[in-house]
Amino acid sequence: MIKTEKNPIFVITTKQNIMDSSTVYFENCNNYLQSITSILSIDELEKLSKEHKFIQKEGILDLKTGIKLFTYAANKISSLSLVDYCAFIEEETSKSIKKQSIAERFSLKSVNFLTALLGKILASQLKMPSTTNKKFKKIILVDSTGFEVCPQFNNFFKGAGGSGSGSSMKIQYAFDLISGSMSLFEITNGVTPDYKYSSKQNIEEDVLYIQDLGYFKTDGFEKIQNENGYFISRYSTSCNLYTSQDKREKGIDFIALVAIFLSLGKSSSSQNYYLSSSKRLPIRLVMFPVPEDIAKERMDKRSKKGKKTSSPSEKTMANSKVAIFITNVPEDVLSDEQIKTAYRLRWAIELVFKIWKSIFKLDEVKKMSLHRYLTLFCFKLIMILIDFQVVTSIVTTAKNKGVFLSLYSCCALFKTHFADRFHECILQNKQDELAELRRKMEQQMLTHCRLDTNK
């Protein structure tokens, strides 16, 4: 969705339910590729273009050439200029075109056109249901990633200002670890707190939601619990704990709680408490001691983050000595150690963000007009989502057969050796070549990207 320039807020939101018993999981990815090539066919693109009044007349820069230009430009956002675009179009059409003519194509219409296309791509991925796990139907990892954009976009994408960025963008992302598909995707400014997205999640029964402290919100946990879902989160000391639902009870002494636990010398502790003075939400608190060197490192980080010259508080010192999680998963379903292990699964979504930035260069930016940047960003994101889904399907299929591949290495191999040809086949609807290309991709990934399971 793109709102008017008078109210410049750029948001793409998807909250569809990805569990649908009538759909088929695209295990070998061929059905997914057919779906994508259909969405990106010239007939479908022309319909969408007409709907958003983008490139309606035939000319040097027709829709087909425009899509080729987006593909070329989006791959090198930070290095290409309008002069480069002119040279590319002249090579494609054997006709010259002025910079001004190209610049005019990057408009609110082009942004709306590609935003709508991005929505269709997301919807096609969200139709992919997850497989069934013995304990949970899905394991949803919730996180966000942000990056700086051009300072002149500040009115559109607010940044922290001051010593931080004057303009920044954030992607909210919820990812099912079991199926490799997503359940929430939103792009917005860089200053909106993560916890505001807790209420936007489409909660499902028997699904485990794993999220970090940024999403810590009692209302969010309550929503998950009310829908018969499960959560695991780090505990925030800003929220009090109680031993009963009696509103007259004062919160427990956190410093004493940690001190007693550490004095017992246990490897872990699991106790039932109530969270929040007003909600009194029943939760299970799981606590682990951390090594002294890790505790010191955590203290140092907190001191630098807070830029404090004074000594840390007793509460901060106590919290640095332990790792504390809250959950509503019963102990007979996940033990203390399994809770800690499950939370560590969050590295998977952090790896996704790392791949998007380091391999696919999603955060590349240079000084340009707002509409040009948003147009190229949307198109680049479309290609990244398609690429990532295809590579993920290969990794998931291999895992189901007992072969473990490095997702990072597979994405790097794809980007270096297959991406350009793959995009060409996708946009030209070359199904036979796509199937053969995917077979070669899988073969090379199985040969070169296996994880050493003996380590």
C-alpha positions in Angstrom: 0.0 0.0 0.0 1.3 3.5 -0.9 -0.6 6.4 0.6 -0.7 9.8 -1.0 2.3 12.1 -1.0 0.5 14.3 1.5 0.6 11.5 3.9 3.9 9.8 3.0 3.8 6.5 4.7 5.1 3.5 2.7 3.9 0.2 4.1 3.6 -3.3 2.7 1.7 -5.6 5.0 0.7 -9.2 4.7 -1.2 -11.1 7.4 -2.7 -14.0 5.4 -3.0 -17.4 7.1 -0.4 -19.7 5.5 -2.0 -22.8 6.8 -4.5 -24.1 4.3 -5.2 -27.9 4.2 -6.4 -27.6 0.5 -3.0 -26.4 -0.7 0.0 -28.5 -1.6 3.5 -27.8 -0.3 5.8 -27.1 -3.2 8.4 -29.6 -2.2 10.3 -29.6 -5.5 9.5 -25.9 -6.2 8.3 -26.5 -9.7 4.7 -25.5 -8.9 6.0 -22.4 -7.1 8.0 -21.4 -10.2 5.0 -21.9 -12.4 3.0 -19.6 -10.1 5.7 -16.9 -10.2 6.2 -17.0 -13.9 2.4 -16.6 -14.3 2.4 -13.6 -12.0 5.3 -12.1 -13.9 4.0 -12.9 -17.4 3.6 -9.8 -19.7 -0.2 -10.2 -19.8 -0.5 -10.1 -16.0 2.0 -7.3 -15.7 0.1 -5.3 -18.4 -3.1 -5.7 -16.4 -1.4 -4.5 -13.2 0.3 -1.7 -15.1 -3.1 -0.5 -16.5 -4.7 -0.7 -13.0 -2.0 1.6 -11.6 -1.6 3.8 -14.7 2.0 2.8 -15.2 3.5 2.7 -18.8 0.2 2.5 -20.7 1.5 3.8 -24.1 3.8 2.0 -26.5 7.1 3.8 -27.0 10.8 3.4 -26.5 10.3 2.5 -22.9 7.4 0.1 -23.1 6.5 -2.2 -20.2 8.7 -5.1 -21.3 11.7 -2.9 -21.6 10.8 -1.2 -18.4 10.9 -4.5 -16.5 14.3 -5.3 -18.1 15.5 -1.9 -16.9 14.3 -2.5 -13.4 16.1 -5.9 -13.3 19.3 -4.3 -14.6 19.1 -1.2 -12.3 18.0 -3.0 -9.1 21.0 -5.3 -9.2 23.3 -2.3 -9.0 21.3 0.4 -7.1 24.4 2.0 -5.6 26.5 2.2 -8.7 24.3 3.0 -11.8 23.2 6.4 -12.9 20.5 7.7 -15.3 23.2 7.8 -18.0 23.8 4.1 -17.5 20.0 3.5 -17.8 20.0 5.4 -21.1 22.9 3.3 -22.5 21.1 0.1 -21.4 17.9 1.0 -23.2 19.7 2.0 -26.3 21.4 -1.4 -26.3 18.1 -3.1 -25.8 16.0 -1.1 -28.4 18.6 0.5 -30.7 16.9 3.8 -30.0 18.2 6.7 -27.9 16.3 8.1 -24.9 16.8 11.2 -22.7 17.6 11.0 -19.0 14.6 13.1 -18.3 12.3 10.6 -20.0 13.7 7.8 -17.8 13.6 9.9 -14.6 9.9 10.6 -15.2 9.1 6.9 -15.2 10.2 6.7 -11.6 7.1 8.1 -10.0 4.3 7.3 -7.5 2.8 5.2 -10.3 5.8 3.0 -10.6 6.0 2.6 -6.9 2.4 1.6 -6.6 2.7 -0.8 -9.5 5.7 -2.6 -8.0 4.1 -2.5 -4.5 1.1 -4.3 -5.9 3.3 -6.8 -7.7 5.3 -7.4 -4.5 2.0 -8.1 -2.7 1.2 -10.8 -5.3 4.6 -12.4 -4.9 4.2 -12.4 -1.1 0.7 -13.9 -1.4 2.0 -16.7 -3.6 4.6 -17.6 -0.9 2.1 -17.4 1.9 0.0 -20.1 0.3 2.7 -22.6 1.1 1.6 -24.6 4.2 4.0 -26.0 6.8 4.6 -29.6 7.6 3.5 -31.1 10.9 5.9 -31.3 13.8 5.4 -33.7 16.7 5.0 -30.9 19.2 4.1 -27.8 17.1 2.5 -27.3 13.7 4.9 -24.4 13.1 7.8 -22.6 14.8 7.5 -18.9 13.9 10.6 -16.8 14.4 9.7 -13.1 14.7 12.4 -10.4 14.2 13.2 -7.2 12.3 16.1 -5.7 10.4 16.8 -2.1 9.7 19.2 -0.1 7.5 19.9 3.5 6.7 18.6 5.2 3.5 19.2 8.6 2.0 19.0 11.4 4.6 16.6 13.4 2.3 14.0 10.6 2.8 13.6 11.7 6.4 10.0 12.8 6.0 9.2 9.4 4.5 11.3 7.0 6.5 12.1 8.6 9.9 15.5 7.8 11.4 16.8 8.2 14.9 18.4 11.5 14.1 21.2 13.0 16.3 24.2 10.8 16.0 22.0 8.1 14.4 20.7 8.1 10.9 18.5 10.9 9.7 16.5 8.4 7.7 16.1 4.6 8.1 13.9 1.7 7.0 12.8 -1.4 8.9 11.5 -4.7 7.7 9.3 -6.7 10.1 9.5 -10.4 9.3 7.9 -13.6 10.7 9.4 -16.8 9.4 8.2 -20.5 9.8 11.3 -22.5 10.6 9.6 -25.8 9.6 8.3 -24.9 6.1 10.5 -22.0 5.2 7.6 -19.7 4.5 6.6 -16.4 6.0 3.6 -15.3 8.1 4.2 -11.5 8.4 6.0 -9.0 6.2 6.0 -5.3 6.7 8.1 -2.4 5.6 8.0 0.9 7.5 10.1 3.6 9.0 13.1 2.8 11.2 11.8 4.2 14.5 8.5 2.3 15.1 9.1 0.0 18.1 9.1 -3.7 17.4 6.5 -4.5 20.1 3.8 -2.7 18.2 3.8 -5.6 15.7 2.9 -8.2 18.3 -0.8 -7.4 17.9 -0.5 -7.8 14.1 0.5 -11.4 14.2 -2.0 -13.9 12.9 -2.0 -16.3 15.9 -2.7 -20.0 15.3 -3.3 -22.9 17.6 -0.4 -25.2 18.5 2.1 -22.9 16.9 5.3 -21.8 18.8 6.3 -18.1 18.5 9.9 -17.3 19.4 10.8 -13.6 19.7 13.4 -11.3 21.3 13.1 -8.6 23.9 12.1 -6.0 21.3 8.7 -7.7 21.1 8.2 -8.1 24.8 4.6 -7.0 25.5 2.3 -8.7 27.9 -0.7 -8.0 25.6 1.1 -10.0 22.9 1.8 -12.9 25.1 -1.8 -12.9 26.3 -3.1 -12.9 22.7 -0.9 -16.0 21.9 -2.1 -17.8 25.0 -5.8 -17.0 24.3 -5.5 -18.5 20.8 -4.0 -21.7 22.2 -0.6 -20.8 20.8 2.8 -21.0 22.6 5.6 -18.5 23.1 9.3 -18.3 24.2 10.9 -14.9 24.9 13.7 -13.5 26.9 12.4 -11.9 30.1 12.4 -8.1 30.5 13.2 -7.0 34.1 11.0 -3.9 33.4 8.0 -6.2 33.9 7.4 -7.4 37.5 6.8 -11.0 38.5 4.2 -12.2 41.1 3.5 -15.4 42.9 -0.3 -15.1 42.8 -3.2 -13.4 41.0 -3.9 -11.3 44.1 -3.7 -7.7 42.9 -2.7 -6.6 46.4 0.6 -8.6 46.2 3.8 -6.7 45.6 6.1 -7.9 42.9 8.9 -10.3 43.9 12.4 -9.1 44.6 14.2 -9.8 41.4 17.7 -9.4 42.9 16.9 -11.8 45.7 15.4 -14.3 43.2 18.6 -14.4 41.2 20.8 -14.5 44.3 18.9 -17.5 45.7 19.1 -19.3 42.4 22.8 -18.8 42.1 23.4 -19.8 45.7 21.8 -23.2 45.0 24.3 -24.0 42.3 21.7 -25.5 40.0 22.2 -25.7 36.2 18.7 -24.4 35.7 15.5 -23.4 37.4 11.9 -23.6 36.2 9.1 -22.0 38.3 5.6 -20.7 37.6 4.9 -17.0 38.1 2.4 -14.3 37.0 3.5 -11.5 34.7 2.4 -7.8 35.0 0.7 -6.1 37.9 -2.5 -5.6 35.8 -2.7 -8.7 33.6 -1.3 -11.3 36.0 -0.6 -13.6 33.1 0.5 -17.1 34.1 4.0 -17.9 32.7 6.8 -20.4 33.3 10.1 -18.6 34.2 13.3 -20.6 33.1 16.6 -19.4 34.5 20.2 -20.4 33.7 23.5 -19.2 35.1 26.0 -17.7 32.7 29.8 -18.0 32.9 31.6 -15.1 34.7 33.3 -13.9 31.5 30.0 -13.8 29.7 28.4 -11.9 32.6 31.3 -9.3 32.5 30.9 -8.9 28.7 27.2 -8.3 29.1 27.8 -5.7 31.7 30.3 -3.9 29.5 27.9 -3.9 26.6 25.1 -2.5 28.7 27.4 0.2 30.1 28.4 1.3 26.6 24.9 1.2 25.3 23.7 3.4 28.2 26.8 5.6 28.0 26.8 5.6 31.8 29.8 6.7 33.8 28.2 5.7 37.1 28.2 2.2 38.5 25.5 -0.2 37.2 22.5 -0.9 39.4 22.1 -4.0 41.5 19.3 -5.2 39.2 21.5 -4.8 36.1 24.3 -6.7 37.7 22.0 -9.5 38.8 20.4 -9.7 35.3 23.9 -10.0 33.7 24.6 -13.2 35.7 21.7 -15.2 34.4 19.8 -16.0 31.2 16.1 -15.8 31.8 13.2 -16.9 29.5 9.5 -16.8 29.9 7.2 -19.3 28.2 3.8 -21.0 28.4 5.1 -24.3 27.0 4.6 -27.0 29.8 7.7 -28.6 31.2 6.6 -32.1 30.0 6.6 -30.7 26.4 9.9 -28.8 26.5 12.4 -29.2 29.3 14.5 -26.2 30.6 17.4 -27.1 28.3 15.1 -27.5 25.3 13.6 -24.0 26.0 17.1 -22.6 25.8 17.9 -24.6 22.7 14.6 -23.5 21.0 15.4 -19.8 21.7 18.7 -20.2 19.9 16.8 -21.1 16.8 16.5 -17.3 16.3 19.8 -17.5 14.6 17.9 -18.7 11.6 16.1 -15.5 11.0 19.2 -13.5 11.7 20.9 -15.6 9.0 18.1 -14.6 6.6 18.7 -10.9 7.3 22.5 -11.5 6.9 21.9 -13.2 3.5 19.6 -10.4 2.3 22.2 -7.8 3.1 25.6 -9.4 2.5 24.8 -11.6 -0.5 21.8 -9.9 -2.2 22.8 -6.4 -1.1 19.3 -5.3 0.0 20.6 -2.3 1.9 22.5 -0.8 -1.0 21.6 2.9 -1.4 22.9 6.0 -3.1 21.6 9.6 -3.5 18.6 9.6 -5.8 15.0 10.6 -6.0 12.6 9.0 -3.5 10.4 7.4 -6.2 13.4 6.0 -8.0 14.7 4.5 -4.9 11.4 2.9 -3.8 10.8 1.6 -7.3 14.2 -0.1 -7.5 13.9 -1.3 -3.8 10.6 -2.9 -4.4 11.8 -4.7 -7.6 15.0 -5.8 -5.9 13.0 -7.1 -3.0 10.7 -9.1 -5.3 13.7 -10.8 -6.9 15.3 -11.5 -3.5 12.1 -13.1 -2.1 11.8 -15.3 -5.2 15.4 -16.3 -5.1 15.4 -16.9 -1.4 12.3 -19.1 -1.6 13.7 -21.2 -4.4 17.0 -21.7 -2.6 15.2 -22.4 0.7 13.1 -25.1 -1.0 16.3 -26.9 -2.2 17.8 -26.8 1.3 14.5 -28.0 2.9 14.0 -30.8 0.4 17.6 -31.9 1.0 17.1 -31.8 4.8 14.0 -34.0 4.5 16.2 -36.5 2.8 18.8 -36.4 5.5 21.3 -34.1 3.7 22.1 -30.8 5.4 23.2 -27.8 3.3 24.5 -24.4 4.3 21.7 -21.9 3.5 24.3 -19.1 3.3 26.6 -21.0 1.0 23.7 -22.0 -1.2 22.5 -18.4 -1.6 26.1 -17.2 -2.3 26.4 -19.9 -5.0 23.1 -19.0 -6.5 23.8 -15.3 -6.6 27.2 -15.8 -8.2 26.4 -18.5 -10.8 22.7 -18.6 -11.4 20.8 -15.4 -10.5 21.1 -13.5 -13.8 20.0 -16.5 -16.0 17.3 -17.5 -13.5 15.8 -14.0 -13.5 15.8 -14.0 -17.3 14.0 -17.4 -17.5 11.5 -16.2 -14.9 10.6 -13.0 -16.7 10.4 -14.8 -20.1 8.4 -17.7 -18.7 10.9 -20.3 -20.0 9.5 -23.3 -17.9 11.7 -26.0 -19.5 14.9 -24.0 -19.0 13.8 -23.1 -15.4 13.4 -26.8 -14.6 16.8 -27.6 -16.0 18.4 -24.6 -14.3 16.9 -25.6 -11.0 18.2 -29.2 -11.4 21.7 -27.8 -12.0 21.4 -25.6 -9.0 20.4 -28.4 -6.8 23.2 -30.6 -8.1 25.9 -28.0 -7.4 24.5 -27.1 -4.0 24.5 -30.8 -3.0 28.1 -31.1 -4.2 29.5 -27.8 -2.8 27.3 -26.6 0.0 27.0 -29.6 2.4 27.5 -29.0 6.1 30.0 -31.0 8.0 27.7 -32.8 10.5 30.7 -34.4 12.2 31.8 -31.1 13.7 
